[in-house]
Amino acid sequence: MDTKFISRSEEFLLLAVWRLKENAYGVTIRDQIQKATGKTWAYGALFVMLCRLEKKGYLTSHFADPSSLRGGKSKRIFRLSPQGLGALTEVRKAQESAWSGIGELAVPQERGR
């Protein structure tokens, strides 16, 4: 078992790719992350992380057929690899364990006031 977990950003990105299945490319991944988190990621940062996750073996990619709607350009489609699925499963189990038994979070009341 790996002793290092994926980062929270990597987790969001891998989850977006998993949700989008065969429609996981730059624009849709960015839109899915924004929908899930309310945060907008720069395309440059997104593609740097996609390439890093592919190098680590968590993602694979291929180019779709060129589209006249895109001026003859191909979309680079990303897929979650078995290693990526394993990383998500591992971090989910760790989070569930860490949060186990913790109820609603509230600001602690100061004593003596």
DSSP file (Angstrom, degrees, kcal/mol; ACC not computed):
  #  RESIDUE AA STRUCTURE BP1 BP2  ACC     N-H-->O    O-->H-N    N-H-->O    O-->H-N    TCO  KAPPA ALPHA  PHI   PSI    X-CA   Y-CA   Z-CA
    1    1 A M              0   0    0      0, 0.0     2,-0.1     0, 0.0     0, 0.0   0.000 360.0 360.0 360.0 137.4    0.0    0.0    0.0
    2    2 A D        -     0   0    0      1,-0.1     0, 0.0     2,-0.1     0, 0.0  -0.441 360.0-152.6 -65.8 141.5    1.2    3.5   -0.8
    3    3 A T  S    S+     0   0    0     -2,-0.1     2,-0.5     2,-0.1    -1,-0.1   0.541  77.3  72.7 -91.9  -7.5    1.9    5.6    2.2
    4    4 A K  S    S-     0   0    0      0, 0.0     2,-0.2     0, 0.0    -2,-0.1  -0.922  72.3-148.2-112.8 130.2    1.2    8.8    0.4
    5    5 A F        -     0   0    0     -2,-0.5     2,-0.1     1,-0.1     3,-0.1  -0.518  27.4 -99.2 -88.1 159.1   -2.4    9.8   -0.6
    6    6 A I        -     0   0    0     81,-0.3    -1,-0.1    -2,-0.2     2,-0.0  -0.400  48.2-101.5 -67.5 156.3   -3.4   11.8   -3.6
    7    7 A S     >  -     0   0    0      1,-0.1     4,-2.3    -2,-0.1     5,-0.1  -0.281  28.1-108.1 -75.4 166.9   -4.0   15.5   -3.0
    8    8 A R  H  > S+     0   0    0      2,-0.2     4,-2.4     1,-0.2     5,-0.2   0.898 121.8  51.2 -62.4 -40.9   -7.4   17.0   -2.7
    9    9 A S  H  > S+     0   0    0      2,-0.2     4,-2.3     1,-0.2    -1,-0.2   0.912 109.8  49.2 -62.8 -43.0   -7.1   18.7   -6.1
   10   10 A E  H  > S+     0   0    0      1,-0.2     4,-2.9     2,-0.2     5,-0.2   0.894 109.5  53.3 -62.6 -39.2   -6.0   15.4   -7.6
   11   11 A E  H  X S+     0   0    0     -4,-2.3     4,-2.6     2,-0.2    -2,-0.2   0.939 109.0  47.7 -61.0 -47.8   -9.0   13.7   -6.0
   12   12 A F  H  X S+     0   0    0     -4,-2.4     4,-2.1     1,-0.2    -2,-0.2   0.908 114.0  48.0 -59.3 -42.3  -11.4   16.3   -7.5
   13   13 A L  H  X S+     0   0    0     -4,-2.3     4,-2.2     2,-0.2    -2,-0.2   0.932 112.3  46.9 -66.7 -46.5   -9.8   15.9  -10.9
   14   14 A L  H  X S+     0   0    0     -4,-2.9     4,-2.4     1,-0.2    -1,-0.2   0.891 112.2  51.4 -63.2 -39.2   -9.9   12.1  -10.9
   15   15 A L  H  X S+     0   0    0     -4,-2.6     4,-2.6    -5,-0.2    -1,-0.2   0.890 108.2  52.1 -64.6 -38.4  -13.5   12.1   -9.7
   16   16 A A  H  X S+     0   0    0     -4,-2.1     4,-2.2    -5,-0.2    -2,-0.2   0.931 110.4  47.7 -62.5 -45.4  -14.4   14.5  -12.5
   17   17 A V  H  X S+     0   0    0     -4,-2.2     4,-1.2     1,-0.2    -2,-0.2   0.914 112.1  50.4 -61.4 -43.1  -12.8   12.2  -15.1
   18   18 A W  H  < S+     0   0    0     -4,-2.4     3,-0.4     1,-0.2    -2,-0.2   0.925 111.7  47.3 -61.6 -45.3  -14.6    9.2  -13.6
   19   19 A R  H  < S+     0   0    0     -4,-2.6    -1,-0.2     1,-0.2    -2,-0.2   0.876 112.7  48.8 -64.0 -38.3  -18.0   11.0  -13.7
   20   20 A L  H >< S+     0   0    0     -4,-2.2     3,-2.3     1,-0.2    -1,-0.2   0.660  81.9 178.7 -80.1 -16.6  -17.6   12.1  -17.3
   21   21 A K  G >< S+     0   0    0     -4,-1.2     3,-1.0    -3,-0.4    -1,-0.2  -0.287  72.5   2.6  51.8-119.6  -16.5    8.7  -18.6
   22   22 A E  G 3  S+     0   0    0      1,-0.3    -1,-0.3    55,-0.1    -2,-0.1   0.440 130.1  63.3 -77.7   0.6  -15.9    9.0  -22.4
   23   23 A N  G <   +     0   0    0     -3,-2.3     2,-1.1    -6,-0.2    -1,-0.3   0.046  69.4 125.9-110.6  24.7  -16.7   12.7  -22.4
   24   24 A A    <   +     0   0    0     -3,-1.0    54,-3.3    54,-0.4     2,-0.3  -0.712  29.3 130.0 -92.0  95.0  -13.7   13.7  -20.1
   25   25 A Y  S  > S-     0   0    0     -2,-1.1     4,-2.9    52,-0.2     5,-0.3  -0.853  72.1 -77.5-135.2 173.4  -11.7   16.3  -21.9
   26   26 A G  H  > S+     0   0    0     50,-0.4     4,-2.4    -2,-0.3     5,-0.2   0.806 124.5  41.2 -42.4 -56.0  -10.3   19.7  -20.8
   27   27 A V  H  > S+     0   0    0      1,-0.2     4,-2.4     2,-0.2    -1,-0.2   0.923 118.9  44.4 -64.4 -46.0  -13.5   21.8  -21.0
   28   28 A T  H  > S+     0   0    0     -3,-0.2     4,-2.4     2,-0.2    -1,-0.2   0.870 113.1  51.5 -69.8 -34.9  -15.9   19.2  -19.5
   29   29 A I  H  X S+     0   0    0     -4,-2.9     4,-2.4     2,-0.2     5,-0.2   0.944 111.5  47.5 -64.1 -47.1  -13.4   18.3  -16.7
   30   30 A R  H  X S+     0   0    0     -4,-2.4     4,-2.2    -5,-0.3    11,-0.2   0.915 113.1  48.8 -60.1 -43.7  -13.1   22.0  -15.8
   31   31 A D  H  X S+     0   0    0     -4,-2.4     4,-2.4     1,-0.2    -1,-0.2   0.896 110.7  50.7 -63.2 -40.7  -16.9   22.4  -15.9
   32   32 A Q  H  X S+     0   0    0     -4,-2.4     4,-2.2     2,-0.2    -2,-0.2   0.899 110.3  49.0 -65.5 -41.1  -17.4   19.3  -13.7
   33   33 A I  H  X S+     0   0    0     -4,-2.4     4,-2.5     2,-0.2     6,-0.5   0.910 111.9  49.0 -64.8 -41.7  -14.9   20.5  -11.1
   34   34 A Q  H  X S+     0   0    0     -4,-2.2     4,-2.5     1,-0.2    -2,-0.2   0.906 111.1  50.3 -64.3 -40.4  -16.6   23.9  -11.0
   35   35 A K  H  < S+     0   0    0     -4,-2.4    -2,-0.2     1,-0.2    -1,-0.2   0.896 116.3  41.6 -62.5 -40.9  -20.0   22.3  -10.6
   36   36 A A  H  < S+     0   0    0     -4,-2.2    -2,-0.2    -5,-0.1    -1,-0.2   0.833 131.8  20.1 -77.1 -33.8  -18.7   20.1   -7.8
   37   37 A T  H  < S-     0   0    0     -4,-2.5    -3,-0.2     2,-0.2    -2,-0.2   0.630  89.4-125.5-114.9 -18.0  -16.6   22.7   -5.9
   38   38 A G  S  < S+     0   0    0     -4,-2.5     2,-0.4    -5,-0.4    -4,-0.2   0.523  75.4 116.5  79.2   4.4  -17.8   26.1   -7.0
   39   39 A K        -     0   0    0     -6,-0.5     2,-0.5    -5,-0.1    -1,-0.3  -0.851  59.4-139.9-109.5 142.0  -14.2   26.9   -7.9
   40   40 A T        -     0   0    0     -2,-0.4     2,-0.4    -3,-0.1    -9,-0.1  -0.882  15.6-154.4-101.6 127.8  -12.9   27.7  -11.4
   41   41 A W        -     0   0    0     -2,-0.5     2,-0.2   -11,-0.2    -7,-0.1  -0.797  20.9-114.4 -99.4 142.3   -9.5   26.2  -12.3
   42   42 A A     >  -     0   0    0     -2,-0.4     4,-2.3     1,-0.1     5,-0.2  -0.488  23.6-125.5 -68.6 142.6   -7.3   27.8  -15.0
   43   43 A Y  H  > S+     0   0    0      1,-0.2     4,-2.8     2,-0.2     5,-0.2   0.882 109.8  56.2 -59.8 -37.8   -6.9   25.6  -18.0
   44   44 A G  H  > S+     0   0    0      1,-0.2     4,-2.1     2,-0.2    -1,-0.2   0.935 109.4  44.8 -59.5 -46.9   -3.1   25.7  -17.7
   45   45 A A  H  > S+     0   0    0      1,-0.2     4,-2.1     2,-0.2    -1,-0.2   0.885 112.7  53.2 -63.9 -38.8   -3.2   24.4  -14.1
   46   46 A L  H  X S+     0   0    0     -4,-2.3     4,-2.5     1,-0.2    -2,-0.2   0.941 111.0  44.6 -61.9 -48.6   -5.8   21.7  -15.2
   47   47 A F  H  X S+     0   0    0     -4,-2.8     4,-2.4     2,-0.2     5,-0.2   0.842 109.6  55.5 -70.7 -31.9   -3.6   20.4  -18.0
   48   48 A V  H  X S+     0   0    0     -4,-2.1     4,-2.2    -5,-0.2    -1,-0.2   0.939 112.5  43.6 -61.0 -45.2   -0.4   20.4  -15.9
   49   49 A M  H  X S+     0   0    0     -4,-2.1     4,-2.7     2,-0.2    -2,-0.2   0.891 111.4  53.6 -69.5 -38.8   -2.2   18.2  -13.3
   50   50 A L  H  X S+     0   0    0     -4,-2.5     4,-1.9     2,-0.2    -1,-0.2   0.933 111.5  45.9 -59.2 -45.6   -3.8   16.0  -16.0
   51   51 A C  H  X S+     0   0    0     -4,-2.4     4,-2.3     2,-0.2    -2,-0.2   0.901 112.5  50.4 -64.7 -40.8   -0.4   15.3  -17.5
   52   52 A R  H  X S+     0   0    0     -4,-2.2     4,-2.0     1,-0.2    -2,-0.2   0.915 111.0  48.7 -63.3 -43.0    1.2   14.7  -14.1
   53   53 A L  H  <>S+     0   0    0     -4,-2.7     5,-2.3     1,-0.2     6,-1.0   0.832 110.3  51.8 -68.1 -31.2   -1.6   12.2  -13.2
   54   54 A E  H ><5S+     0   0    0     -4,-1.9     3,-0.9     4,-0.2    -1,-0.2   0.912 108.7  50.5 -69.1 -41.5   -1.1   10.4  -16.5
   55   55 A K  H 3<5S+     0   0    0     -4,-2.3    -2,-0.2     1,-0.3    -1,-0.2   0.868 108.2  53.2 -61.4 -36.7    2.6   10.1  -15.8
   56   56 A K  T 3<5S-     0   0    0     -4,-2.0    -1,-0.3    -5,-0.1    -2,-0.2   0.615 119.3-113.5 -74.0 -11.9    1.9    8.7  -12.4
   57   57 A G  T < 5S+     0   0    0     -3,-0.9    27,-0.5    -4,-0.5    26,-0.4   0.538  87.7 113.8  92.5   7.5   -0.4    6.1  -14.1
   58   58 A Y  S   <S+     0   0    0     -5,-2.3    23,-2.3    25,-0.2     2,-0.3   0.718  79.4  31.0 -82.9 -21.5   -3.7    7.3  -12.6
   59   59 A L  E     -A   80   0A   0     -6,-1.0     2,-0.3    21,-0.2    21,-0.2  -0.923  61.2-160.9-131.8 156.3   -5.0    8.4  -16.0
   60   60 A T  E     -A   79   0A   0     19,-2.3    19,-2.7    -2,-0.3     2,-0.3  -0.891  15.8-164.8-124.6 163.0   -4.7    7.4  -19.7
   61   61 A S  E     +A   78   0A   0     -2,-0.3     2,-0.3    17,-0.2    17,-0.2  -0.986  12.7 177.9-146.7 158.5   -5.6    9.5  -22.7
   62   62 A H  E     -A   77   0A   0     15,-2.0    15,-3.0    -2,-0.3     2,-0.5  -0.969  33.3-107.6-151.0 161.0   -6.2    9.3  -26.4
   63   63 A F  E     -A   76   0A   0     -2,-0.3    13,-0.2    13,-0.2     2,-0.0  -0.814  30.2-140.0 -96.0 129.7   -7.1   11.7  -29.1
   64   64 A A        -     0   0    0     11,-3.0     3,-0.1    -2,-0.5    -1,-0.0  -0.285  42.0 -73.2 -75.3 168.5  -10.7   11.5  -30.5
   65   65 A D        -     0   0    0      9,-0.1    10,-0.4     1,-0.1    -1,-0.2  -0.340  62.4 -93.9 -60.8 144.0  -11.3   11.9  -34.2
   66   66 A P        -     0   0    0      0, 0.0     2,-0.4     0, 0.0     8,-0.2  -0.242  40.4-145.2 -59.3 149.4  -10.9   15.5  -35.5
   67   67 A S  B > > -B   73   0B   0      6,-1.7     5,-2.6     1,-0.1     3,-0.9  -0.959  16.6-145.5-122.5 135.8  -14.1   17.6  -35.5
   68   68 A S  G > 5S+     0   0    0     -2,-0.4     3,-1.4     1,-0.2    -1,-0.1   0.797 104.0  63.4 -66.5 -26.6  -15.1   20.3  -38.1
   69   69 A L  G 3 5S+     0   0    0      1,-0.3    -1,-0.2     2,-0.1     0, 0.0   0.764 105.3  45.8 -65.8 -24.7  -16.8   22.1  -35.2
   70   70 A R  G X 5S-     0   0    0     -3,-0.9     3,-0.9     3,-0.2    -1,-0.3   0.085 126.5 -98.7-104.8  21.1  -13.4   22.4  -33.6
   71   71 A G  T < 5S-     0   0    0     -3,-1.4    -3,-0.2     1,-0.2    -2,-0.1   0.818  81.5 -52.3  67.6  30.2  -11.6   23.6  -36.8
   72   72 A G  T 3 <S+     0   0    0     -5,-2.6    -1,-0.2     1,-0.3     2,-0.2   0.515 104.6 136.8  83.7   6.1  -10.3   20.1  -37.4
   73   73 A K  B <   -B   67   0B   0     -3,-0.9    -6,-1.7    -6,-0.5     2,-0.3  -0.556  48.6-129.7 -86.9 152.0   -8.8   19.7  -34.0
   74   74 A S        -     0   0    0     -8,-0.2     2,-0.4    -2,-0.2    -9,-0.1  -0.711  15.1-125.6 -95.9 148.9   -9.0   16.5  -31.9
   75   75 A K        -     0   0    0    -10,-0.4   -11,-3.0    -2,-0.3     2,-0.8  -0.741  18.4-131.7 -87.5 141.5  -10.1   16.4  -28.3
   76   76 A R  E     -A   63   0A   0     -2,-0.4     2,-0.4   -13,-0.2   -50,-0.4  -0.866  26.4-156.8 -93.9 111.2   -7.8   14.7  -25.8
   77   77 A I  E     -A   62   0A   0    -15,-3.0   -15,-2.0    -2,-0.8     2,-0.3  -0.755   3.3-154.0 -94.5 131.0  -10.0   12.3  -23.9
   78   78 A F  E     -A   61   0A   0    -54,-3.3   -54,-0.4    -2,-0.4     2,-0.3  -0.799   8.8-169.8-105.9 147.3   -8.9   11.1  -20.5
   79   79 A R  E     -A   60   0A   0    -19,-2.7   -19,-2.3    -2,-0.3     2,-0.4  -0.983  27.8-112.4-133.8 146.5   -9.8    7.9  -18.7
   80   80 A L  E     -A   59   0A   0     -2,-0.3   -21,-0.2   -21,-0.2   -22,-0.1  -0.625  33.8-144.2 -75.5 130.8   -9.3    6.7  -15.1
   81   81 A S     >  -     0   0    0    -23,-2.3     4,-2.5    -2,-0.4     5,-0.2  -0.444  28.2-103.4 -87.7 167.2   -6.9    3.8  -15.0
   82   82 A P  H  > S+     0   0    0      0, 0.0     4,-2.1     0, 0.0     5,-0.1   0.872 126.0  53.5 -56.9 -35.8   -7.2    0.9  -12.5
   83   83 A Q  H  > S+     0   0    0    -26,-0.4     4,-2.0     2,-0.2   -25,-0.2   0.882 108.2  49.8 -66.5 -37.9   -4.4    2.6  -10.5
   84   84 A G  H  > S+     0   0    0    -27,-0.5     4,-2.1   -26,-0.3    -1,-0.2   0.898 109.8  50.1 -66.2 -41.3   -6.4    5.9  -10.4
   85   85 A L  H  X S+     0   0    0     -4,-2.5     4,-2.4     1,-0.2    -2,-0.2   0.895 110.0  51.6 -62.8 -39.9   -9.5    4.0   -9.2
   86   86 A G  H  X S+     0   0    0     -4,-2.1     4,-2.5    -5,-0.2    -2,-0.2   0.889 108.0  51.3 -63.5 -40.0   -7.4    2.4   -6.5
   87   87 A A  H  X S+     0   0    0     -4,-2.0     4,-2.2     2,-0.2   -81,-0.3   0.899 111.4  47.7 -64.8 -40.6   -6.0    5.8   -5.4
   88   88 A L  H  X S+     0   0    0     -4,-2.1     4,-2.2     2,-0.2    -2,-0.2   0.913 112.3  49.1 -65.5 -42.2   -9.6    7.2   -5.2
   89   89 A T  H  X S+     0   0    0     -4,-2.4     4,-2.3     1,-0.2    -2,-0.2   0.914 111.4  50.0 -62.5 -43.5  -10.8    4.1   -3.2
   90   90 A E  H  X S+     0   0    0     -4,-2.5     4,-2.0     1,-0.2    -2,-0.2   0.919 112.6  45.1 -62.4 -46.2   -7.8    4.4   -0.8
   91   91 A V  H  X S+     0   0    0     -4,-2.2     4,-2.3     1,-0.2    -1,-0.2   0.856 111.7  53.6 -70.0 -33.3   -8.4    8.1   -0.1
   92   92 A R  H  X S+     0   0    0     -4,-2.2     4,-2.7     2,-0.2     5,-0.2   0.928 109.2  48.1 -65.7 -44.3  -12.1    7.6    0.3
   93   93 A K  H  X S+     0   0    0     -4,-2.3     4,-2.3     1,-0.2    -2,-0.2   0.913 112.2  49.6 -61.2 -42.9  -11.6    4.8    2.9
   94   94 A A  H  X S+     0   0    0     -4,-2.0     4,-2.5     2,-0.2    -1,-0.2   0.906 112.1  47.8 -64.0 -41.7   -9.1    7.0    4.8
   95   95 A Q  H  X S+     0   0    0     -4,-2.3     4,-2.3     2,-0.2    -2,-0.2   0.915 110.9  50.4 -66.0 -42.6  -11.5    9.9    4.8
   96   96 A E  H  X S+     0   0    0     -4,-2.7     4,-0.9     1,-0.2    -1,-0.2   0.899 112.7  47.6 -62.3 -39.5  -14.4    7.8    6.0
   97   97 A S  H  < S+     0   0    0     -4,-2.3     3,-0.5    -5,-0.2    -2,-0.2   0.923 112.0  49.0 -66.0 -44.2  -12.3    6.4    8.8
   98   98 A A  H  < S+     0   0    0     -4,-2.5    -2,-0.2     1,-0.2    -1,-0.2   0.860 116.3  42.6 -64.3 -35.9  -11.1    9.9    9.8
   99   99 A W  H >< S+     0   0    0     -4,-2.3     3,-2.1    -5,-0.2    -1,-0.2   0.552  85.5 123.4 -87.9  -9.0  -14.6   11.3    9.9
  100  100 A S  T 3< S+     0   0    0     -4,-0.9     3,-0.1    -3,-0.5    -3,-0.0  -0.295  80.4  10.0 -57.7 129.6  -16.1    8.2   11.6
  101  101 A G  T 3  S+     0   0    0      1,-0.2     2,-0.7    -2,-0.0    -1,-0.3   0.425  95.7 122.4  83.7  -1.5  -17.9    9.2   14.8
  102  102 A I    <   -     0   0    0     -3,-2.1    -1,-0.2     1,-0.1     3,-0.1  -0.844  42.8-168.1 -97.2 121.6  -17.7   12.9   14.2
  103  103 A G        -     0   0    0     -2,-0.7     2,-0.1     1,-0.3    -1,-0.1   0.220  49.3 -24.8 -83.1-150.2  -21.1   14.5   14.1
  104  104 A E        -     0   0    0      1,-0.1     2,-0.3     0, 0.0    -1,-0.3  -0.383  68.7-123.9 -62.3 134.1  -22.0   18.0   13.0
  105  105 A L        +     0   0    0     -3,-0.1     2,-0.3    -2,-0.1    -1,-0.1  -0.655  37.7 170.3 -82.3 135.7  -19.1   20.4   13.2
  106  106 A A        -     0   0    0     -2,-0.3     3,-0.0     3,-0.0     0, 0.0  -0.978  41.6 -97.1-142.3 155.0  -19.8   23.5   15.3
  107  107 A V        -     0   0    0     -2,-0.3     2,-0.0     1,-0.1    -2,-0.0  -0.584  49.4-114.4 -71.0 126.7  -17.6   26.3   16.6
  108  108 A P        -     0   0    0      0, 0.0     2,-0.3     0, 0.0    -1,-0.1  -0.346  27.5-118.4 -64.6 143.3  -16.7   25.5   20.2
  109  109 A Q        -     0   0    0      1,-0.1     2,-0.2    -3,-0.0    -3,-0.0  -0.635  25.8-121.6 -81.0 136.5  -18.2   27.8   22.9
  110  110 A E    >   -     0   0    0     -2,-0.3     3,-0.6     1,-0.1     2,-0.2  -0.560  27.0-123.4 -77.0 143.0  -15.7   29.8   25.0
  111  111 A R  T 3  S+     0   0    0     -2,-0.2    -1,-0.1     1,-0.2     0, 0.0  -0.579  86.0  27.9 -85.3 148.6  -15.9   29.2   28.7
  112  112 A G  T 3         0   0    0     -2,-0.2    -1,-0.2     1,-0.0    -2,-0.0   0.604 360.0 360.0  83.5  12.8  -16.4   32.0   31.2
  113  113 A R    <         0   0    0     -3,-0.6    -2,-0.1     0, 0.0    -1,-0.0   0.406 360.0 360.0-113.8 360.0  -18.2   34.3   28.9
